[in-house]
Amino acid sequence: MMDTVGDFMLDRLSQWGVKRIFGYPGDGINGLMGAVGRRQSQFEYVRVRHEEMAAFMAGAHAKFTGEVGVCMATSGPGALHLLTGLYDAKMDHMPVVAIVGQQAVTALGSEFQQEVDLRAVFADVGDYVEVVGSAEAARHVVDRAMRIAAAERTVAVIIVPNDIQTKEAVPSPPRSHGNNYSSVGHARPRPVPDADDLRRAATVLNTGKKVALLVGAGAIGATDEIIETCERLGAGVAKALLGKAAVPDDLPFVTGSIGLLGTTASWEMMQGCDTLLMIGTTFPYSEFLPKDGQARAVQIDIEPRSVATRYPTEVNLVGDAAETLQALLPMLDRKEDRGWRAQIEENVAQWWRDLEARAMTDANPINPQRVFWELSPRLPERTILCGDSGSHTNWYARDIKMRRGMMGSLSGKLASMGSGVPYAIAAKMAYPDRPVIAMVGDGAMQMNGNSELVTVQQYWKRWSDPRFIVLVLVNHDLNQVTWEQRVLAGDPKYAEAQDVIDFPYARYGEMLGFKGIRVDKPENIGPAWDEALTQDRPVVIEFIADADVPPLPPHITWEQAKAYLGALGKVDPDQWGIIKQSARQMLARYDVTLS
């Protein structure tokens, strides 16, 4: 049998080091799927339940491994379904290649069935979008897509008409005008900051008396350098959500998350600092940074386009976070006055006491904070945590103490619901020997998490460590949006839009052959986690949580308080519950502060 263009493309991906493809079949990619089937020993093909999940998994694979994630979908609707997951990858700067089918070249422009202008569709999300218009073009299109995705940490899209897929492969195009001879491999850009800029940055940081660090996803891999920088400068360090694993939370000067779902310790540090060092972050909410003009600022980022976009910086250092800090550290003086550092550590210690008090307040029936508070000390070494988008994201950001060796991620800038379970599947496929936990709300679980549990059922017996846990926080409410309506817009909850119907998540897990655990009493939270973490199969564990526990921001503005009170004045259907829980949360903090 002759090798087809589909065969050649798969072989080329293998040469690029691709070992796993996330996808869903369809007749628009029959030629490619036939090639995948003939190469079962080369690739692990992960068949998802929906193409959007394939794109989420490809992006998560890139986040957790540093490799290019690859997803595949058929023409028309299959290709369109990829978009949300691809935007998630693009906005978090992850390298992903999407391969999509298209109608035959001879049919294009005739309004054929499933004919969609895919170039136009993917023009915004893809930094490289190209059609394989001939057998001769397959080589350079695949090479260029992989090279651009890897080197620029972005999304590339390959569109393959179905008649091209089954043509005879042309591994080496004719030596004639218009043909290209591309090759496998890319040069990873490693910019090095200018020596003068390093000295200028050191001067700013050495002059500052109250130095604060803010680190993001770009700082993962620079843990030791960040810790040493904090020690030299007597600084504290706050973390953007994607940078939660950059430094461990058990260090006394780590203030934790920042922003609406951040900590009071981070808020207080940013309000009091006179110097700010940002590393590998494009944290978008400037209202949580120092006031404009309050602090002198230095920024480190691998991408020149990402500096000086959130806060006015005096010096910008373009380079890898760890390498840049290694070059900068010899120029930094150790600050002898540790008063600022002592204040930060006191605020951090107070925050943890405050957080425990909040988690242990009564609720109806379970305080959702306590679910995460009791999980945190029980987390096995090297656990991978995969969040979603919802009120539970607050508790992941605040209550989970990330330790060295752990990983954690979620949909960052896009903040898409429904990403938690596919992220966890991708993590488990990449690291079958590590415990993986998905943290999902009932809204996201009903959106697509339930269906992707079928994917888990299909593949879990291949995993050397079977520990794969899906935490479902059941509050029968699209809770984050409900609270945003109250606090940001001053509107009461609109039950018709926000209520989430009941569903037996644990029993559904048992139907799939998993362990199902349902918890509706606070005293059972700890034992339930102990049981879940020792199972020999995947676990679906649902906690019946109180939707009225407020995800209090670290600082409440007058506008937010006024909007919240206005929402109550309009008679919220959960009015008395949220009044009671808001009072309990505020009193818990007050009691701890007094003690």
Disulfide bonds with the S-S distance in Angstrom:
none
